[in-house]
């Protein structure tokens, strides 16, 4: 299985357009590399590619990846569809850039498909350009993807997007995916949004060879410290922090044989600076922070 990290930043990208925090200012000065909004491409055969989420930066991301170049026909593309982890705008607005693409399939949990039909009505808009196949990603037994990949979805959070009015607090709003290459046995766990460390998540990681995990915020007080955000003191907008006794870095210490990579990095996160003590702590723990465009073979 081939995996391409098309983008590794959280919503708004890095630098964020309306932020003058220390990290964004350093990026503007060219001292730190920019990052586009989080999105991944996977393929089992190098010909059929599937997107994990569809960021608003998807056009630039696709053009920057030679493996995803269109052809050989005038309107052909190796992109077969999208697997959505949730209904957040940062993970779904890229679908509008792909409008008119024929034969695409979107896999998503039922509340996500419902939100994209009623609250953020992208589904009706897209189907007017070219009808797509919208599938339930949570169907028992998982599902197969063209190219020899087998996928199972695992609910990790009930956090609904802010734009959804009166959401069901117990619905499976956020999913992680386990994607396995039938030919090699390599398995990827993709979980860019973790509000907590869910029950059974250790068992899921134990079944994988690589994990792309939520690294949005390094510490629980990060927003208040970096930008004095009104969200400071809240549960970090549904993201488990990296550091601290209850953070993901401590939990990942239980999986030393797993390749572990943080993605979905917020513009305030010191992991964006390779020379920071935060990055040093991650490296010492054996957890990676990779740049946009990185490729992984499983």
N, C-alpha and C positions, 0 to 999 in steps of 0.2 A: 504494500500500500504506500502510495506517495501522498504526502501531506505538505501543503504550502500555506505558510502563515501570510495571508494577503494583507492583513492589518492586525495590529496588536494593542491599540489604544481604546480606551472607553469612549462613551458618547462625547462627541465634540472633537475628538482627535487630540493630537499633541503637536504644536501648541493649540489650545482652545482659542477660538476666535475672539472671545470677549474677556480673556483672562490675562492679567499682568503679574501673576504670581512669579516667584523666583525661578521656578523651572521653566515656565513658558517664556519668560524674558531671556533666559539663557538659550533656549531653542531659537528664538527670534534672532539672537546674535550669532547663531551658527555654532554654538558651543555644544549643543546636544542634538542628535538626529531627530527629525520630525517622524511622527508615526500616524498612520491613517486608522480609521475606526475598525474595530475588531471584526474579522471575517477570515474564514479558512476554506481551502479547497482540498478535496480528497479524491483519490482515484485508485482503483484496484488494478487497472491495466494500462494506465497512462493515456487512454483514449476517451474514456467516459469519466467526466469530472462532476462532482457534486459540491455545492457550496454549503457550508455550515454558517447559517445566517447570511443576510444580504445587507451590507452596510450602505449608508448614503454615499460612501466613497467607491462603490463597486465598479464604476466605469474605469476609473484610474487604476484600480487594483487589477482588474482583468487585463487591461492593456499592458501592465507592467510584468505580467506572467506569460512568458513565451508558450508554456504548455497549454494555456487557455486561449490562444490566438484563434480567430475564426478561420473557417475553411474545412475541407477543400472547396466546397461549394460556395457560391457568392453569399449565401445567407446561412451557412452552416456554422455550428458552434459545438465544441466538445462539452459544453455545460449541459447537463441533463436535468438539473433541478436544484432545489434548495431544501435543507433541513433547518427548520426554525426551532430555536431553543425556547423562545418566548414571543410575546407580541410587542415588545418595546420598539419605539420608533427607530432607535439606532440599529436595530437588527432586522427591520422590515422595509424601510423606505427605499432600499436598493432595489426592491422588486419593481418599483416604478421605472427605474432605468432599464430594466430588462423587458419592459412591456413590448408586446409584438413578437417575442421569441416563441417559436412554435414547438409543441411537444414537450413542454417543461412540466415537471411534477414538483409540487410543494408538499412536504411532510411536516405536520404540526399537530399539537395536541388540540382536542376539541375546543377548549376555551380560547385558544389562540386563533383558530379558524373563525370562531364566532366573533371575536373582537375585530378581526380584519374584514368581517362582513358588515357589522353594524356600527361599531364605535369609530373605527378608522377604516372606512369602506374601500380598502384597496382591492379586495377580491373582485367586486363588481366592475371596478374601473379596469383592472387588468384583463378580465375575461372579455371585455368589449374589444380589446385589441387582438387577442388570440386566446381561445379557451385553454386553460391549464387544468391539470389533474390535481385536485387537492385531496390528500390522503391523511388519515388519522395515524399519527406517528406512535400512538400509545396502544394500538391494537395488540391483543395478546399474541405472543410468539414472535414479535418483531417483524421485520420486513427486509426484502432483498433489494439491492441497488445494482443497476447495470454496471458491469465491470468486476463482479465477483465479490461484492461487499455485503455483509450481513449486519443489520442494525437493530439494536433494542433501545428504547427510550426509557428513562428512569426519572420519575418526578423528584425534584429536589427542593421546590419552594412553591408556595401559594401566593407569591407576590404578583399582583396584577399591575399593569401600567397605570400611570396617573390619569390617563385620558378615559379609562373605563369607568362608567358610572355604576355604583352598586355591585361590584364584582362578588362572586361567590368566594368567601374567604377560605374555603376548603378545596377549591378546584385546582387541578394540576396545571398551574400557569407557567411554571418554569421546569424545563427538562434538561437532563444531561443525556448524552448519547454514548453508547458503546458501539464502536464500528470495528468489525473484524474482517480481515482479509482471509477468505476461505483457502487460498492457495498457500499462504505462508504461516497462517495462524497468528500473525501480528494483530494486536488490538489497540485501538485508541479510545480513551475516554475523553470526551469533550464536555467541559462544564465551566463555561465562562461566567456563570452567575450562580453563586452559592450564598444564600442568606445565612445559613448555618452549615454545620457538618452533619449531613442527614444520617439517619439510621440506615445501616446497610451500605454506606458509601465506602467504607474500608474494604468490604467484600468485593465491591465493584472495581476498585482500584487494584485489588489483588489479582483480578482476572485479566489485567491489561498489561501491555508492554510500554505504553507511553500515555501520559495524561496532560492535557491542556486545561489549566485550571484558573479560576477567578483570582486575579491578583490586583483587583481594582484599587483598593486602598491598602497601604502598608500598615497603618496604625488606626486605632479607633478614634483618635482625636485629630486626625489629619486635616479634615476640612476646616475645622475651627482654627487650627494653627496656620494653615497655608493661606486661606482666603477669607476667614471669618464668615463662613457660610451660615445662613440661617438653618441649614440642615445639620450643623454641628450638634452633637449630642444625640442625634437620632440614630437608628440602627444602620447607618451608612447606606441608606437607600437600597437595602436588600443585599448587601455584600459583606461577607465575612472578612475581617481584616487578616492580613498576612501575619503580623507580629502579635505577641502577647501569648499568655498561657492557653487561651482558647482559640488562638489563631490557626490558620491553615498550615503555616510552616511547622508548627509543633506537631500537628496531626500527620503531616507528610513524613515526619521522621519515622513513622511506623512502616514506611514503604521504601526502604533504601535501594531495593533492586529495580524499582520503577523509574523510567525516565520521566521527570517532572518538570513542567514548563509553565511559568506564569504568563497569562495574557490578559487582555481587557484592562490595561493600566490607565488609571485616571491621571489627568494632567498634573495633579498635586503629589503624585506618588514618587518618593525618592528612588524607587527601583528604576526610574527612567534615567538616572545618572549612574553610569557604570563605576564611577569612582566613589560612590556614596557608601556609608557604613551599612545601609540597608542592602545594597547589592552584595557587599562582602558577606553579610550574614546569610543571604540566600545561597551564594556560591559555596560557603562553608558547609551548608546543609545539603549540598548536592542538587539544588533546584536552579533551573536556568531561566534567564530572561533573554529572549532572542529578538533580533530586529525584524521589521517587516521584510517579507520576501524570503525568509528562511525556509528551507526544504528539509523534510524528514522522511526517511524510508523505514517502514516497519515490515 
